[in-house]
Amino acid sequence: MDKLIELTNIHFSYPNQKPVLNGIDFSLSAGERIAINGPNGAGKSTLFHIMVGLIKPTAGHVFAFNKERRIESDFKEVRRRIGLVFQDPDDQLFCPTVAEDIAFGVLNLGKPIDQALAIVEKTLQDLRLDHLRDRATHNLSGGEKRLVSLACVLAMEPDILLLDEPTNALDEGTQERLVDILNHLPQAMIVISHDPHFRRKVTKNHLNLEGGQLISPAPKCKHAK
């Protein structure tokens, strides 16, 4: 399968702190879904930010869509093709209304306004968010904000979805709705989540980020009856 993302020997340290990532090797292929778990501060969000060029690794190489990406101009295409849903929706939502927030990224892709509005309507219908179209984003509940932030990313039709703790602030019903949405999407996907039940519902491919390394979780022992 074609590798959409490939990281080789990625290291990263924040100033005056011990290394967060210690020689990460990772790849994501078309249609693949991977869930990543790990303790707070392990570097999971940092890994996402390196993939889309928001921060640069201390060492190592980032390949995306068959090209090495090193400088800011390299990542402009990457950020058009990889949709990152941040852990905090308030980092993503800043327009007066839901419809304007969804339209923002689409218009930035250069779509004419009539086409952008059609995409907004389709996205709202697909995610069953029509009732939120004209709502002020700052008045939404935490769960509503999370679904709208996902809608903003999906409207841009990315090749890859990066979801950072997408079930935070979701009640059980909204979480089930999110699972249903994700399981009907065609995109390759990486999900950061502490919730083992959610991870199992969206993919069977799980990795743990521990000690700066991505490792496969140890298999659970099956007790003899």
C-alpha positions as CSV (number, residue, x, y, z in Angstrom):
1,M,0.0,0.0,0.0
2,D,1.1,3.6,-0.6
3,K,2.5,5.3,2.5
4,L,0.7,8.6,3.0
5,I,2.9,9.5,6.0
6,E,6.3,8.1,7.0
7,L,8.4,9.3,9.9
8,T,11.9,8.0,10.4
9,N,14.0,8.4,13.5
10,I,12.0,11.3,14.9
11,H,13.4,13.0,18.0
12,F,12.0,16.0,19.7
13,S,12.7,18.0,22.9
14,Y,11.1,21.1,24.3
15,P,13.6,23.7,25.5
16,N,15.3,22.8,28.8
17,Q,13.3,19.6,29.1
18,K,14.1,15.9,28.7
19,P,13.4,14.4,25.2
20,V,9.8,13.7,24.4
21,L,10.3,11.6,21.3
22,N,13.3,9.3,21.0
23,G,13.7,7.9,17.5
24,I,10.1,7.4,16.4
25,D,9.5,5.3,13.2
26,F,6.0,5.3,12.0
27,S,4.0,5.0,8.7
28,L,0.4,5.3,7.7
29,S,-0.9,3.8,4.5
30,A,-4.0,4.6,2.4
31,G,-7.2,3.4,4.1
32,E,-5.3,2.5,7.3
33,R,-6.6,3.4,10.8
34,I,-4.3,3.5,13.9
35,A,-5.1,4.4,17.5
36,I,-2.4,5.8,19.8
37,N,-2.6,5.7,23.6
38,G,-0.1,6.9,26.2
39,P,0.2,8.8,29.4
40,N,-0.3,12.6,29.6
41,G,2.8,14.4,28.4
42,A,4.1,11.4,26.5
43,G,4.2,13.4,23.2
44,K,1.1,12.3,21.4
45,S,-0.1,15.7,20.4
46,T,3.5,16.7,19.6
47,L,3.7,13.8,17.2
48,F,0.6,15.1,15.4
49,H,2.1,18.7,15.2
50,I,5.3,17.3,13.7
51,M,3.3,15.5,11.0
52,V,1.6,18.7,9.8
53,G,4.7,20.9,10.3
54,L,3.4,23.0,13.2
55,I,6.7,22.1,15.0
56,K,10.0,20.8,13.6
57,P,11.6,17.6,15.0
58,T,15.0,18.0,16.7
59,A,16.2,15.2,14.3
60,G,14.7,12.8,11.8
61,H,12.7,12.9,8.6
62,V,9.1,13.6,7.8
63,F,7.7,12.2,4.5
64,A,4.2,13.0,3.4
65,F,2.6,12.0,0.1
66,N,5.9,10.7,-1.3
67,K,7.9,13.8,-0.6
68,E,10.2,14.8,2.3
69,R,8.9,17.8,4.1
70,R,11.5,20.0,5.8
71,I,10.5,23.7,5.6
72,E,7.3,25.7,6.1
73,S,6.6,25.9,2.3
74,D,6.8,22.0,2.1
75,F,3.9,21.7,4.6
76,K,1.4,24.0,2.9
77,E,0.2,21.1,0.7
78,V,0.4,18.7,3.7
79,R,-2.0,20.9,5.8
80,R,-4.4,21.0,2.9
81,R,-4.4,17.2,2.7
82,I,-4.3,16.3,6.4
83,G,-7.2,17.4,8.6
84,L,-6.1,17.9,12.2
85,V,-8.9,18.0,14.8
86,F,-7.4,19.6,17.9
87,Q,-7.9,18.3,21.4
88,D,-9.6,21.6,22.4
89,P,-12.3,22.7,19.9
90,D,-11.8,26.3,21.0
91,D,-8.4,26.2,19.3
92,Q,-10.3,25.6,16.0
93,L,-13.5,27.5,16.2
94,F,-13.3,31.3,15.9
95,C,-16.0,32.5,13.4
96,P,-19.3,34.0,14.6
97,T,-21.5,31.1,13.5
98,V,-21.1,27.4,12.8
99,A,-21.7,27.8,9.1
100,E,-19.0,30.4,8.8
101,D,-16.6,28.3,10.7
102,I,-17.2,25.3,8.3
103,A,-16.9,27.6,5.3
104,F,-13.7,29.2,6.4
105,G,-11.3,26.4,5.5
106,V,-13.2,25.6,2.3
107,L,-12.8,29.2,1.1
108,N,-9.2,29.2,2.0
109,L,-8.8,26.3,-0.4
110,G,-9.9,28.7,-3.1
111,K,-13.4,27.4,-3.7
112,P,-15.8,29.9,-5.1
113,I,-18.4,31.1,-2.5
114,D,-21.4,29.3,-4.1
115,Q,-19.5,26.0,-4.1
116,A,-18.3,26.6,-0.6
117,L,-21.8,27.2,0.6
118,A,-23.0,24.0,-1.1
119,I,-20.2,22.1,0.7
120,V,-21.2,23.6,4.0
121,E,-24.8,22.5,3.5
122,K,-23.8,19.0,2.5
123,T,-21.4,18.7,5.5
124,L,-24.1,19.9,7.9
125,Q,-26.6,17.3,6.5
126,D,-24.1,14.4,6.5
127,L,-23.2,15.0,10.2
128,R,-26.9,15.8,11.1
129,L,-25.9,19.3,12.3
130,D,-28.3,21.3,10.3
131,H,-29.9,22.7,13.5
132,L,-26.6,24.3,14.5
133,R,-26.1,26.1,11.2
134,D,-26.7,29.7,12.5
135,R,-25.7,29.1,16.1
136,A,-22.9,31.1,17.7
137,T,-20.0,28.7,18.2
138,H,-19.1,30.1,21.6
139,N,-22.6,29.2,22.8
140,L,-22.4,25.5,21.9
141,S,-21.9,22.7,24.3
142,G,-18.6,20.9,24.5
143,G,-19.9,17.9,22.5
144,E,-21.4,20.2,19.9
145,K,-18.2,22.1,19.5
146,R,-16.3,18.8,19.0
147,L,-18.7,17.7,16.2
148,V,-18.5,21.1,14.6
149,S,-14.7,21.1,14.7
150,L,-14.8,17.7,12.9
151,A,-17.2,19.1,10.4
152,C,-14.8,22.0,9.7
153,V,-12.1,19.5,8.8
154,L,-14.3,17.1,6.8
155,A,-15.6,19.9,4.7
156,M,-12.1,20.3,3.3
157,E,-12.1,16.7,2.1
158,P,-8.7,15.7,3.5
159,D,-6.9,12.5,2.6
160,I,-6.0,11.8,6.3
161,L,-7.7,12.6,9.6
162,L,-5.8,13.2,12.8
163,L,-8.1,13.2,15.8
164,D,-6.7,14.3,19.2
165,E,-8.8,12.9,22.1
166,P,-12.1,13.3,20.1
167,T,-14.3,11.9,22.8
168,N,-13.5,14.5,25.4
169,A,-16.6,16.2,26.7
170,L,-18.9,13.8,24.8
171,D,-21.8,12.1,26.5
172,E,-22.5,8.4,25.7
173,G,-25.0,9.1,22.9
174,T,-22.8,11.7,21.2
175,Q,-19.8,9.4,21.4
176,E,-21.8,6.6,19.7
177,R,-22.8,9.1,17.0
178,L,-19.1,10.0,16.5
179,V,-18.2,6.4,16.2
180,D,-20.8,5.9,13.5
181,I,-19.6,9.0,11.6
182,L,-16.0,7.9,11.7
183,N,-16.7,4.3,10.7
184,H,-18.4,5.5,7.5
185,L,-15.6,7.8,6.4
186,P,-13.1,6.7,3.7
187,Q,-10.1,8.5,5.0
188,A,-6.9,7.1,6.6
189,M,-7.0,8.0,10.2
190,I,-4.9,8.3,13.3
191,V,-6.8,8.7,16.6
192,I,-5.2,9.7,19.9
193,S,-7.5,8.5,22.7
194,H,-7.3,7.4,26.4
195,D,-10.6,5.6,26.0
196,P,-10.0,1.9,25.2
197,H,-13.7,1.2,24.3
198,F,-13.7,4.0,21.8
199,R,-10.3,2.9,20.3
200,R,-11.6,-0.6,19.8
201,K,-14.8,0.6,18.1
202,V,-12.9,2.6,15.4
203,T,-9.8,0.3,14.7
204,K,-8.0,-2.9,15.7
205,N,-4.6,-1.3,15.1
206,H,-3.3,0.1,18.4
207,L,0.0,1.6,19.5
208,N,1.3,3.0,22.8
209,L,3.6,6.0,23.1
210,E,5.8,5.3,26.1
211,G,9.3,6.6,26.8
212,G,9.4,8.4,23.5
213,Q,8.8,5.2,21.5
214,L,5.8,3.8,19.7
215,I,5.3,0.2,20.7
216,S,2.6,-2.4,20.1
217,P,0.6,-3.1,23.3
218,A,1.4,-6.4,25.0
219,P,-1.2,-9.0,24.2
220,K,-3.6,-9.8,27.1
221,C,-3.2,-13.2,28.7
222,K,-6.1,-15.5,28.2
223,H,-6.9,-17.4,31.4
224,A,-7.7,-21.0,31.1
225,K,-11.2,-21.9,32.1
